[in-house]
Amino acid sequence: MKKARLFFVTAMLAAALAAVLAFTACGSSATLTATYVCGVSEKNTYDGSNNTAYQLNIYDDGSYVMVNSTVIYGYNMCMGITVVTTYGTYEAGESVDGYKAYTLSEATKVIVNSYSTPGGYDIHIDTDTSTYPVELPAQSEGEKVMANSKEDVIKAYGQKLTVYVKDNAYNFTLTDPTA
């Protein structure tokens, strides 16, 4: 359990660094107005867990950057790490029962970095610069999924999403706590 926790913390730190570097690379003059985090851990079929950390950065120009870092731990080792960074715009809702909803648009850009220890693959996809088709990271053992276009990558990783931020907190949830 300590190893899984260490990987989870490492993933969160990697996500924070990736978000800063990714947005800096865009050359935008937008100002970061808020950063929220969320963590999810679930058991997997490898006698371990999938540990995911999300970091949502909100900017004053109506844009967002979401960094999703997943560490797959199983068979007493880190089996793989995938970091997905999505870019788009958002709409902020009114506060209800102490939560504010941010509706994130379908991503306009997605960057995927993934490495598998047992599989030995290293995947890098940038929807703005990649040459298609590209292989997407596998969701299960032996799977091979190809993306034939930028739209395929966005469909896999950059769907429209609503997150719920608790008032006066720096974290969020992926399910509506007011429902």
N, C-alpha and C positions, 0 to 999 in steps of 0.2 A: 504494500500500500504506500510506503514511503517513496518508492521509486515512481509510482504512478503520480503521486503528488508533485514530485520533483519535475517530472516531464510536463505536468500541467502548468506549473509555474514557469518553466522554461518556455512553453508554448505561448503563454500570455506575454512574456517579455519579448519574444520574437515577434508577436503580433503588434505590440506597441512600436517596436523599432521599424517593422515593415510599413506600418501606417504612416509614420513620420517620414520615412524615406520615400514612400510612394507618392505622398502628396507634395513633398518638396520637389520631386522630379517633374511634377506637372507644371511648375512655374506659376501657379495661380497666386493672385494677391488676396485671396479670401482669408478671413481671419477665423481661426478655430474658436468656436464659442462654447462647445461642450464635448466631453468624452465620456462614454458610458461603457461598462463591461458586463459580460454575462458568461457564466460557465456552466457546462453540462457534462456529466459523466454517465456513461451507460456501459453495462457489461457487453462483451462481444463473444463470439464463438471460439476465440483463441485462448480461452481461460484467462482473460484479462479485461481491459476496458478501453473504450474510445473516449478520450478526454478532449473536449472542445472548448476553446475560449474565443469569445467574440469581443471585438472592440469596435464601437461605433463612434465616429468623429463627425460632429455636426459643424458646418461652417456658415458664416453670416450671409453668404451669397445664395443660400438655398441648396447647397450641395452637401453630399455625405461621402464618406469613405468608410466601408465596413471591412474589417479584417477578421477572418475566420480561420483559426489555427486548430488543427486536429492532430493529436498524437495518438496513434494506435499502439497499445501496449498489450502484449500477449506472450505466452510461453517464456515468461521471465525476461523479456527484452523489448526494446522499442522496435516495433515492426515497421513503422512508417510515420512520416510527418507530411501533412498537406496544409499549405497556407493559401487561402483564397482571398484576394483583395478585390472588392467591387466598388465602383464609382457610379454616382447618379445624383438625382435630386430628391428632395423630401418635402413633405407637407406635415406641419405640426398641427395636431388636433388640440382641442380644449382639454383641460384637466378634469377628470371624472374620478371621484372616489380616491383622490390622491395620486392618480396616474395620468400621464400625458402620452397620447399615442403619436408616434412618428410613422408616417406611411412612406416607406422608401420606394422610389420608382424602380422599374426594371432597370438593371444596370446598363450604363452606356459603354462601360469598359470593364473587363475582368482580367485579372492576372492570377494564374495558378502556378504554384511551385509545389512539387510533390516528390518525395523520395521514399522508396521501399527498401528496407534492409534485406529481407529474404528474397525479394524479387530482383533487387539490384537496379531497378529503373530510376531514372531521374527525369522528371517532366517539368518543362517550363513553357507556359502558354501566356501570351499577351495578345488579347483579341485585336489590338490595333496593329500589331507587327508580325504575328505568326503567319506562316504559310500553311494552308489547309490541304488535305485533312491532317488532324493532329490526334494523338491518342490521349484520352482522358484518364485520370487515375482510376484504378479498379475499385469497385465498391465491395467486391467479394473475390475470393480466391479463384484464379484462372480466368477471370472476366477480362474481355478486351472491348472497350467502347471507343468508337471514333467520332470525332466532331468534324463535319464537313464544311463548317462555316462559323463565322463569328456568332451568328444567331444560335447555333447549336451549343456553343460554350455558354452563352448568356442563358439559354434555356436550362442548362444543367446547373449553373451556379449563381445566376444573377436575377432570379425571379423577384417580382414585386413582393414586398414584405412589410408587415406592420409590427413594430416593437412598442413595448410599454415601459415608460420610464417613471419610476416612483419620484414624486415631488421631493426635492431637496436631497436626492441621492445620486450616486454616480454609477448605478447599475441599472440593468433593464431585464425584462423577461420577454420570452418569445410567445407566451400565451396570455390572453386577456384576463387579468386578475379581477376585473370588474364584472365579468360575464356571469 
